[in-house]
Amino acid sequence: RLPFGLRRFWLKFSTGFIGTGKKLQERGYQDQANCPRCGTAEEDNIHVLRCPHPLATRTWNQNMAALQHDLNTLHTSPVLSQAIINNLRAWREEATPFLPSTNEWGERDAVHAQSAMGWNHFMFGRWHQSWADSHAHYLKTQHSRLSVRRWTTAIIYKLQLIAWDMWDQRNQILHSPGGPREIEELRLLDSQIREEYSLGTSNLAPLDQTLLRKPLQETLQGSVASKRKW
């Protein structure tokens, strides 16, 4: 079960209400919706997972390797594991879904059924029943009494953590020194400073007039912190 903070994140992320570029623009917090990693316009929750930025791709690949390990630990059949991993990769790259060459445990049926539903649903934990049926069939042939429900829950939990890792990595870039958020703030601060200089000192109190004694370019060359104070 997700900790409380991650449950809040997942609720907002899975419904598309998380603070992506698109949502922040809609709410009037910024005038553009670009991805802070790759610069693509209209960043939404799906793009957070599909962003082609090298660091985003590295985070995704690391999580796919971890998911593969978890699938093995959960005694998933190799062909079913392959179907899950390959189709998540195909979904992220917006490629044609991977169709298994076999249907020994119902893995091909599961892929067909999920493709009809949509792979966005799979990533967000809305799975077709065929996945559970396929895994149950495999466990039965292995004479295993492991819980299919726990298997499904464990993988969906891992997908939620993957989404969190992708979101966290995105925010590290956004809020890094010299990152998109700081650049945007600098742009707004510079615009406000230029406007104040253009208005002059006539309507300012004597103490505030000292703020305009420096040349404009000298003020603009200051740090983010000094411009905030200004």
Number of C-alpha atoms within 10 A of each C-alpha: 8 13 8 9 8 15 13 12 18 20 12 14 23 18 10 15 16 19 16 25 24 22 20 17 17 13 11 9 11 13 13 16 19 18 22 23 22 15 13 15 14 16 24 21 22 16 15 23 23 18 23 16 15 11 16 22 16 13 16 21 13 12 19 19 12 14 19 17 12 17 21 13 9 17 16 19 18 12 17 25 19 18 20 21 17 17 23 20 17 15 20 20 13 11 11 10 18 20 18 20 10 12 14 14 20 22 27 22 19 25 24 18 16 21 19 10 14 16 20 17 14 19 20 17 18 14 20 19 11 18 23 17 17 22 22 22 15 20 19 11 9 11 8 11 9 13 13 18 11 11 19 16 14 16 16 18 15 18 19 21 16 21 23 18 17 21 19 13 16 23 16 13 17 18 14 11 11 12 15 18 16 15 15 14 13 18 12 12 17 18 12 13 18 15 11 14 14 10 10 11 16 8 9 12 9 10 7 12 13 11 15 15 11 9 10 15 9 8 18 17 11 12 10 16 8 11 16 12 6 13
